[in-house]
């Protein structure tokens, strides 16, 4: 059987500029001249027009950057690309003679007519041999060569983002550390609040965050859902009188593990999304009668046992009855790793990246498992209809992005599943649409195509495609309030440059900004974008998406990050110079100078609080001046956990009331609180309090223990 690669690649012409003689002449010319980078330019456009007018020098704020000699880097890139193109026949991937612009004509995406059409697409790009090498792997080899040549000219501390698997929608600029976090178990006597006066010019800022997210609860009407690892605890509440009624625990197979990703309440239903990993051994040894489960499992999972790992995502919908009964209503499972979850009303959408299904060679059309994503509904295995599989004009990979939707309020809970072929896990998920980015045509690095699938009524509908110049970085795509930001690497005559394109939610191009170097480290803060490669650093603000403004990269350091807006200033909880836990209101003048407007010492000496590193944990009612502060300390016998409610009065905060609990288990440390129906619910891992806040009191209505306390201490309020 003649190799399909040779049949397909024989017809590919090699451009004259990539012939060995041309490459040698090009490299010789490159050695004799100094590469100069074009000035940074920003072009703005409307929905249909793109302007190439550069930003005027008078409009450019000063940029902090250091230049690097990139000639050797670009020579290496060009030579590697050309040689790889000749070896693999992949001229189209690094053929940068013509770069397509946004809005240029290209073959759009279409749905497959049947499985035969889809199978033919796979036969073209998926070779049936022992190595099962695809064009995807050839491209990966070229990308790897480019990455190595690029990294040889960049600081060793900088990782190329094109090889990272980070979540593009959760990239944050790091906060600046301030005071160190307090020790977990200080040994002091029971301290009382102290209003001792501290230096008037001392401004107390939040401490460094340890990355812990103190938000394990959701309140939906009279139902409270508390997450405990992968278990969900269900509490019913009636005007603050709580009743802990059930635990929702995932059903796992013998070789399966499930991780709870999201809780979605929907009135009298709740949907839970799990990431599932099934690691099943190829063969299971025979055991004699009397062998224990531990003996069986320990012998199966050894270095010598071959296993097959399968990733999937499971969506389970439960009915939650007023009687306290929780009953499973529907289960949908789909292939791949979780990319994102969206919900609107009673409709839930799950998006996965499906790329690990090629365990067997591609055979006939009927062997759907080898080229069609499957899913299950209540245990019944189904395949995505060919008419629901979108095929782009140019397929550079056989990976899928799968989007499933379920309408929980419709009888029978219908499930709609769509898939986009040729994706690479570069996906933006919003509550209204899914945007899938991949290569668009034979130019490979010239354009990235963006497909839009609208989410509505429990189904995803293909709305259209657009093209963006360059190749999208996996950590350079982001959405903020209807504005889509896509960071790409664009080929040029001297190598690669970096482009940020801004689009509205309907994929109309608003503006773009070009940078003269490769910037692989991208982070977002609202509509600010920060880019660096370890040597050059830039920042740009898309506050007005059609008119982006360059800013100083140092703006990424925000000393007020972690504070909470309060009236005309900010609330902070931190340690003062004497080590006292202090609640402050600070203000910033027109020059950015900070001053303290009000403060109170919450607890002296070595108290600790989860709100020090994340001030948003505090309950804030700016309209009425209330602030809730959780904290704790060791009194020499046990842990004393408190929740103090304060009210702003002039230049200080008055203690309105507090809840106090003595425990030996850290699970009872109070954290975040939430107001619902006029009742304040205060959470810890082990207990929930409901309370009423008055002008001079914090009155507990009831409490619900989620775990059994191992200590017969006392609780007071």
SELUMVO-513022 format. One record per residue (C-alpha): residue in three letters; x negated, y negated, z. Coordinates in steps of 0.001 Angstrom, whole numbers, padded with zeros to 6 digits, always signed. Each point is the difference from the previous one (the first is absolute). Layout:
alaXYZ
...
//
This chain:
unk+000000+000000+000000
unk-001469-003287-001049
unk-000416-002427+002872
unk+002675-002729-000074
unk-002611-002553+001063
unk-002035+000534-003147
unk+003089-000217-002206
unk+001079-003264+001546
unk-003398-001656+000340
unk-001317+000862-003456
unk+002238-002667-001490
unk-001055-002754+002386
unk-002318-002498-001769
unk-003045-001404+001786
unk-000086-003808-000347
unk-003132-001377-001627
unk-000906-001954+003139
unk-000159+003288+001961
unk-002369+001746-002400
unk-003451+000680+001563
unk-001725-002614-002167
unk+002528-002683+000978
unk-000271+000881+003669
unk-003809-000285-000126
unk+000192-003398-001670
unk+002582-001200+002484
unk-002104+001038+002998
unk-003117-001603-001466
unk+001877-003253-000483
unk+001354+000189+003527
unk-003534+000253+001396
unk-001025-003223-001700
unk+002738-002253+001245
unk+001381-000917+003386
unk+003644+000851+000550
unk+001971-003000+001165
unk+003458+000372+001378
unk+002867-002120-001200
unk+001483-002415+002480
unk+002947+001219+001999
unk+003236-000796-001801
unk+003644+000284+000834
unk+002677+000169-002651
unk+003634-000584+000718
unk+002933+001031-002103
unk+003736+000138-000020
unk+001996+003176-000490
unk-000843+000110-003710
unk-003146-002122-000444
unk-003533+000448+001298
unk-002300-003006+000175
unk-003770+000409-000255
unk-000763-003508+001270
unk-002748+000108+002648
unk+000407-001518+003430
unk-001472-003470+000074
unk-003122-000456+002092
unk+001656-002768+002047
unk+002722+002437+001004
unk-002378+002660+001249
unk-000781+000174+003711
unk-003588+000868+000804
unk-000638+003736-000130
unk-002427+001837+002249
unk-001826+002510-002147
unk-003466+001244-000729
unk-001055+001014-003458
unk-001470+003364-000807
unk-001999+001047-003000
unk+002412+002237-001818
unk-001886+000533-003278
unk-001366+003376+001048
unk+003441+001042+001237
unk+001705-000873-003265
unk-002726+001663-002065
unk+000520+003159+002009
unk+003762-000200-000392
unk-000182-000519-003757
unk-002475+002818-000535
unk+001886+002440+002217
unk+003293-000873-001668
unk-001372+000359-003488
unk-001770+003282+000689
unk+003027+001418+001754
unk+002174-001069-002901
unk-002224+001801-002464
unk-000243+003142+002124
unk+003680+000367+000840
unk+001466-001551-003092
unk+001776-002491+002273
unk-000698-003057-002101
unk+003443-001368+000775
unk-000660-000156+003722
unk-002965-002363-000134
unk+000662-001604-003355
unk+000166-003628+001106
unk-000245-001622-003388
unk+003543-001369+000248
unk+001709-000782+003283
unk+003793-000071-000136
unk+001631-002950+001722
unk+003062+000015+002202
unk+003105+000040-002137
unk-001682+001670-002981
unk+001900+002652-001920
unk-000496+003631+000999
unk+001978+003194-000130
unk+002386-000019+002937
unk+000956+002906+002233
unk+002799+002389-000934
unk+001804+002847+001718
unk-000761+003533-001209
unk+002708+001513-002190
unk-000571+003526+001316
unk-002588+002214+001697
unk-001506+000911-003382
unk-001000-003630-000614
unk-001493-000221+003478
unk-001876+003274-000518
unk-001484-001273-003271
unk-001252-003071+001848
unk-001749+002263+002485
unk-001440+002197-002759
unk-001639-003103-001419
unk-001615-001098+003247
unk-000307+003231+002005
unk-002438+002653-001260
unk+000892+003627+000704
unk-003404+001506+000794
unk-001821+001391+003003
unk-001149-003407+001255
unk+003401-001609-000679
unk-001795-003254-000840
unk+002260-002825-001098
unk-000635-003395-001486
unk+000645-001206+003535
unk-003169+001715+001197
unk-002020-001394-002898
unk+001150-003499+000893
unk-000816+000682+003644
unk-003563+000917-000964
unk-000402-003287-001863
unk+001485-001928+002923
unk-002396+001782+002340
unk-002978-000973-002155
unk+001162-003603-000072
unk+000508-000009+003763
unk-003508+001319+000617
unk-001584-002601-002273
unk+002032-002774+001620
unk-000823+001098+003539
unk-003707+000044-000817
unk+000184-003793-000354
unk+002266-000686+002963
unk-000692+000167+003706
unk+000122+003554+001364
unk+002511-001216+002580
unk+002582-000776-002683
unk+002213+002864-001167
unk+001459-000088-003491
unk+003750-000290+000434
unk+000671+002025-003130
unk-000921+003109+001996
unk+002001-000873+003095
unk+003350+001541+000951
unk+001172-002875+002159
unk+003608-001164+000103
unk+000168-003146-002177
unk+003153-001278+001770
unk-001522+000080+003518
unk-003303-001871-000504
unk-000535-002679+002585
unk-002747-002514+000652
unk-001608+000848+003341
unk+000745-002215+002941
unk-002840-001739+001806
unk-000767+001606+003360
unk+000210-002199+003063
unk-000148+001227+003572
unk-000706+003709+000481
unk+002910+002230+000985
unk+000466+000609+003696
unk-000982+003391+001495
unk+002789+002571+000086
unk-000090+000857+003683
unk-001416-002817+002137
unk-000250+000764+003694
unk+001389-003000+001851
unk+002565-000687+002622
unk+003522-000937-001067
unk-000474-003501-001383
unk+002700-002628+000136
unk+000567-002653-002656
unk-002300-002938+000562
unk+000533-003506-001281
unk-003569-001031+000712
unk-001063-002843-002244
unk-002537+000856-002689
unk-002152-002470-001932
unk+002329-002298-001924
unk-001955+000380-003244
unk+000033+003811-000001
unk+001984+001397-002919
unk+000765+003708+000365
unk+000353+002036-003181
unk+001125+003617-000501
unk-002503+002812+000377
unk-001117+002347-002753
unk+002580+002498-001185
unk-000830+003696+000293
unk+002285+000778-002935
unk+002746+001599+002095
unk+003520-000807-001192
unk+002342-000346+002973
unk+003263+000458-001858
unk+001420+003478+000476
unk+003699-000872+000152
unk+002925-001034-002213
unk+003368-001278+001258
unk+002969+000493-002338
unk+003280-001045+001603
unk+000657+002347+002904
unk-002810+002369-001006
unk-003646-000210+001040
unk-002683+002079-001713
unk-003343+000379+001781
unk-002935+001631-001756
unk-002206+002403+001970
unk-002643+001133-002511
unk+002029+002065-002522
unk+003084+000330+002211
unk+002853-002524+000078
unk+001879-000476+003282
unk+003613-001143-000370
unk+001667-002237+002614
unk+003610-001204-000036
unk+000719-003288+001744
unk+003260-001618+001078
unk-000510-003606+001112
unk-003389+000961+001408
unk+001091+003249+001656
unk-002326+002495-001697
unk+000265+003755-000548
unk-002941+001974-001416
unk+001756+002632-002142
unk-002349+001812-002395
unk-003430+000638-001470
unk-000443+000312-003767
unk-002927+002347-000622
unk-001257+000880-003515
unk+000428+003579-001218
unk-003435+001292-001003
unk-000922+003231-001747
unk-002770+002284+001236
unk-002646-001673-002173
unk+001567-003468-000066
unk-000574-003251+001877
unk+002284-003039-000180
unk-000801-003599+000915
unk+002820-002456+000645
unk-000455-003029-002267
unk+003173-002052+000398
unk+003326-000226+001841
unk+002880-001560-001973
unk+003256-000545+001949
unk+003191-000191-002073
unk+002971-000479+002323
unk+001288+003444+000952
unk-002945+001614-001811
unk-003774-000132+000319
unk-002582+000957-002636
unk-003477+001254+000901
unk-002895+000175-002468
unk-002817+002515+000555
unk-003303+000637-001762
unk-000423+003765-000288
unk-003140+002068-000537
unk+000307+003727-000630
unk-003305+001870+000195
unk+000841+003556-000894
unk-002659+002732-000252
unk-000255+001784-003334
unk+000193+003322+001844
unk+000926+000899+003576
unk-001891+002795+001778
unk+001922+002955+001405
unk+000220+000175+003796
unk+000879+002829+002295
unk+003126-000105+002120
unk-000477-001957+003190
unk-002141-002760-001532
unk+000833-003460+001300
unk+000838-003034-002121
unk-003189-001719+001203
unk-002084+002965-001155
unk+001721-000048-003373
unk-000457-003750-000584
unk-003613-000096+001217
unk-000961+002746-002450
unk+001830-001620-002922
unk-001565-003466+000307
unk-003700+000782-000258
unk-002660-001222-002401
unk+000245+003276-001900
unk+003744-000176-000682
unk+001112-001699-003225
unk+003056-002227+000353
unk+002226-002005-002334
unk+000954-003477+001254
unk+003276-001513-001186
unk+001102-003551+000811
unk+003615-001091+000078
unk+002292-002574+001582
unk+003232+000891+001761
unk+003022-002239+000528
unk+002451+001296+002602
unk+003364-001674+000699
unk+001790+000627+003316
unk+003528-000803+001129
unk-000008-001626+003458
unk+003373+000389+001715
unk+001380-002091+002852
unk+000162+003188+002078
unk-003790+000145-000082
unk-000230+002861-002492
unk-002662-000379-002706
unk+000564+002247-003052
unk-002165+000393-003111
unk+001991-001075-003073
unk-002444+000226-002915
unk-003658+000729-000765
unk-001856-001118-003120
unk-003634+000959-000621
unk-002153-001137-002910
unk-003539+000703-001156
unk-002959-002267+000640
unk-001468-002319+002598
unk+002034-002866+001409
unk-000543-003398-001622
unk+002872-001950+001536
unk+003563-000013+001281
unk+002724-002534-000786
unk+003551-000299+001274
unk+003048-002128-000634
unk+003186+000578+001948
unk+000657+003733+000005
unk-002327+000682-002953
unk-003535+001289+000566
unk-002786+000261-002582
unk-003191+002053+000340
unk-003019-000505-002290
unk-002782+002582-000308
unk-003225+000468-001953
unk+000013+003497-001500
unk-003419+001120-001236
unk-000896+003365+001567
unk+002242+002348-001972
unk-002525+001374-002532
unk-000739+003286+001766
unk+000568+002088-003141
unk-000819-000543-003693
unk+002605-001645-002177
unk+001913+002721-001855
unk+003438-000032-001595
unk+002812-002525+000115
unk+001907+002187+002441
unk-002778-000186+002612
unk+001423-003199+001495
unk-002108+000180+003176
unk-003137-000758-002020
unk+001184-003346-001340
unk+003355-001089+001532
unk+000445-001300+003578
unk+002512+001931+002084
unk+002090-000880+003029
unk+002421+001769+002310
unk+003440-001001+001256
unk+001107+001943+003071
unk-002401+002809-000896
unk+000908+000265-003700
unk-002984-000542-002304
unk+000617-002297-002959
unk-002132-001578-002729
unk+000175-003616-001094
unk+002007-000229-003210
unk-002141-000799-003027
unk+002333-002920-000719
unk-001066-001501+003363
unk-003756+000187-000692
unk-001493-003208-001393
unk-002916+000408-002431
unk-002130-003122-000619
unk-001295-000873-003430
unk-003483+001144+000996
unk-000484+002847+002504
unk-003461-000028+001590
unk+000819+002345+002880
unk+002512+002741+000725
unk+000783-001263+003496
unk+003561-001006+000866
unk+001668-002634+002127
unk+003273+001524+001231
unk+002904-002125+001268
unk+002976+001666+001678
unk+003109-001735+001277
unk+002803+001234+002216
unk+003330-001718+000655
unk+000885+001092+003529
unk+003467-001573+000024
unk+001191+001760-003176
unk+001726+003383+000466
unk-002472+002780-000696
unk-002918-002427+000346
unk-001077+000081-003679
unk-003731-000001-000702
unk-001554-001739-003011
unk-003661+000700-000845
unk-002094-001855-002584
unk-003678+000387-000916
unk-002622-002051-001842
unk-002732+001975-001773
unk-003507-001422-000328
unk-000086-001850+003320
unk-002977-000139+002345
unk+001515-000659+003392
unk-000128-003757-000595
unk+003547-000784+001079
unk+001830-002897+001661
unk+003181+000958+001857
unk+002536-002672+000966
unk+003617+000193+001155
unk+001206-000921-003494
unk-002486+001616-002413
unk-002997+002279-000495
unk-002905-001219-002141
unk-002306+002671-001464
unk-003328-001039-001516
unk-002077+002055-002463
unk-001966-000218-003242
unk+002000-001233-002952
unk-001775+000828-003248
unk-003121+001305-001659
unk-002099-002981+001060
unk-000004+001532+003487
unk-001634-002754+002003
unk+001634-002727-002066
unk+003453+000112+001556
unk+001990+001376+002891
unk+003674+000687-000594
unk+002520-000703+002751
unk+003278+001942-000033
unk+002965-001300+002007
unk+002668+002300+001427
unk+002906-001805+001640
unk+001412+001525+003192
unk+003764-000181+000319
unk+002812+002248+001227
unk-002308+002883+000890
unk-001690+000266-003399
unk-003011-001467-001817
unk+000513-001483-003469
unk-002741-000894-002485
unk+000235-003715-000772
unk-003041-000531-002226
unk-003765-000355-000195
unk-002592-002731-000265
unk-003752-000018-000478
unk-002702-001640+002096
unk-003549-000483-001235
unk-002612+002188+001673
unk+000183+003079+002227
unk+001867-000341+003302
unk-001905+000594+003248
unk+001733+002424+002350
unk-000349-002403+002949
unk+000693-003100-002078
unk+003758+000266-000534
unk+002438-001693+002354
unk+003518-001417+000294
unk+001123-002932+002115
unk+003590-001271-000036
unk+000601+000713-003667
unk-003477-000927-001270
unk-002111+002825-001461
unk-003793-000434+000173
unk-002187+002346-002063
unk-003813-000052+000131
unk-001766+001475-003027
unk-003511+000459-001380
unk-000156-001381-003544
unk-002718+000824-002543
unk-001876-002899-001553
unk-003037-000472-002228
unk-002309+000003+003031
unk+001653+002668+002128
unk+003057-000112+002213
unk+001821-002902+001614
unk+002816-000048+002570
unk+003505-001305-000710
unk+002959-000566+002330
unk+003346-000157-001807
unk+003176-001280+001679
unk+003443+001125-001187
unk+003537-000436+001255
unk+002104+003014+000962
unk+001201+000365-003616
unk-003643+000188-001184
unk-000033-003439-001606
unk-003582-001289+000037
unk-000357-003098+002202
unk-003756-000609+000052
unk-003410+001622+000129
unk-003414-000792+001431
unk-003325+001233-001427
unk-003195+000602+001986
unk-003362+000456-001774
unk-001153+003066+001953
unk+001238+003407+001109
unk+001734-000407+003391
unk+000993+003418+001278
unk+000927-000854+003591
unk+003448-001626-000050
unk+002228-000911+002950
unk+003246-001915+000374
unk+001452-002313+002623
unk+003460-001099-001034
unk-000578-001507-003439
unk-003697-000624+000600
unk-002437+002341-001731
unk-003579+000508+001199
unk-002560+001654-002279
unk-003631+000951+000567
unk-002668+002413-001177
unk-002348-000557+002925
unk-001850-002779-001829
unk+002632-002196-001649
unk+003178-001005+001834
unk+003107-001821-001207
unk+003477-000812+001266
unk+003126-001210-001775
unk+003461-000955+001227
unk+003162+000869-001923
unk+002276-001971+002338
unk+001284-001523-003229
unk-000278+003032-002315
unk+000035-002060-003188
unk-002748-002293+001303
unk-002634+002009+001920
unk-002570-001960+001988
unk-003563+001009+000767
unk-000880-000168+003702
unk-003025+000664+002163
unk-000596+003651+000789
unk-000535-000961+003635
unk+003725-000730+000218
unk+000416+003738+000518
unk-001128-000536+003583
unk+003043-001265+001872
unk-000596-000693+003685
unk+003769-000152+000559
unk+000519+003492-001412
unk+001763+002083+002616
unk+001763-002935+001637
unk+003789-000440-000059
unk+001764-003128-001262
unk+001900-001688+002815
unk+001862-003294-000325
unk-002592-002542-001221
unk-003014+002146+000863
unk-001178+003536+000592
unk+000239+002518+002829
unk-003075+001934+001060
unk-000711+002633+002618
unk-003637+000552+000889
unk-002688-000094+002670
unk-001289-003314+001313
unk-003604-000650+001028
unk+000715+001504+003440
unk+001468+003205-001435
unk+003598-000887+000865
unk+002793+001110-002329
unk+001397-003337-001178
unk+003051-000983-002041
unk-000512-003244-001944
unk+001672-002275-002469
unk-002549-001649-002273
unk+000347-002684-002647
unk-002098-001107-002964
unk-000374-003663-000963
unk-000364-001422-003500
unk-003731+000754+000036
unk+000528+003606+001037
unk-001217-000583+003552
unk+001685+002291+002533
unk+001236-001009+003436
unk+001990+001683+002766
unk+003506-001407+000525
unk+001150+002428+002719
unk-001282+003087+001777
unk+000399+002302+002969
unk-002157+002740+001486
unk+002073+003169-000346
unk-002338+002247+001978
unk-003408-000463+001590
unk-003126+002086-000258
unk+000084+003117-002206
unk+003551+000339-001307
unk+000430+001402-003492
unk+002682-000455-002656
unk+000649+001479-003423
unk+001064-003512-001046
unk-003539-001393+000353
unk-001036+001382-003393
unk+003453-000433-001540
unk+001881-002993+001389
unk+003045+000944-002084
unk+000695+002733+002568
unk+001310-002739+002320
unk+003717-000773-000106
unk+000513-003587-001178
unk+003159-002112+000142
unk-001323-003398-001103
unk+003464-001602-000011
unk+000513+000637+003717
unk-003682+000019+000968
unk-000216+003661+001148
unk-003101+002179-000307
unk-000216+003670+001077
unk-003461+001288+000986
unk-000860+003704+000580
unk-003112+000727+002087
unk-001426+002400+002551
unk-002732+000556+002581
unk-001314+002612+002418
unk+000883-000739+003621
unk-002342+002544+001560
unk+002621+002754+000117
unk+001763+000110-003345
unk+000703-002054-003098
unk+002341-002925+000426
unk+001749-000886-003253
unk+001893-003290-000177
unk+002138-001892-002439
unk+000209-003689+000887
unk+002517-002410-001520
unk-001190-003629-000075
unk+001640-003269-001015
unk-001840-003052-001316
unk+000444-003025+002262
unk-002181-003007-000724
unk-003673+000925+000202
unk+000526+003429+001567
unk+002083+003177-000256
unk+002370+000953+002833
unk+000412+003675+000935
unk+003688+000844-000465
unk-000140+003653+001024
unk-001982+003181-000424
unk+000259+003790-000209
unk-002606+002037+001855
unk-000729+003736-000245
unk-002658+002071+001796
unk-001232+003013-001976
unk-003048+002171-000621
unk+000842+000612-003663
unk-000993-002640-002577
unk+003033+000980-002078
unk+002077-002254+002280
unk-001953-003154-000864
unk+002569-002507-001273
unk-000660-001416-003458
unk+002331-001672-002501
unk+003547-001141+000741
unk+002883-000714-002377
unk+003212-001983+000362
unk+003180+001612-001332
unk+003568-001045+000732
unk-001172-002421+002706
unk-001802+002811+001861
unk-003788+000237+000296
unk-001406+003515-000467
unk-003515+000515+001394
unk-001912+003011-001325
unk-002770+002315+001097
unk-000843+003464-001271
unk+001601+001561+003052
unk+002887-002285+000898
unk+002383-002639-001374
unk+001544-002802+002092
unk+003031-002098-000916
unk+000274-003393+001690
unk+001800-003339+000023
unk-002011-003217-000001
unk+001331-002869+002100
unk-001302-003421+000937
unk-001404+001349+003262
unk+000110+003772-000388
unk-000905+003053-002039
unk+002694+002547+000896
unk-000406+003668-000984
unk+003200+001660-001262
unk-001339+003552-000364
unk-003051+002057-000908
unk-000493+003163-002046
unk-002949+002309+000678
unk-001358+001564-003194
unk-002560+002144+001812
unk-000077+001316+003545
unk-002069-002116+002353
unk-002710+001985+001773
unk-000035-002447+002900
unk+002703-000858+002514
unk-000898-003659+000109
unk+002447-002858+000203
unk+001546-002442-002398
unk+001347-003392+000932
unk+001462-003076-001623
//
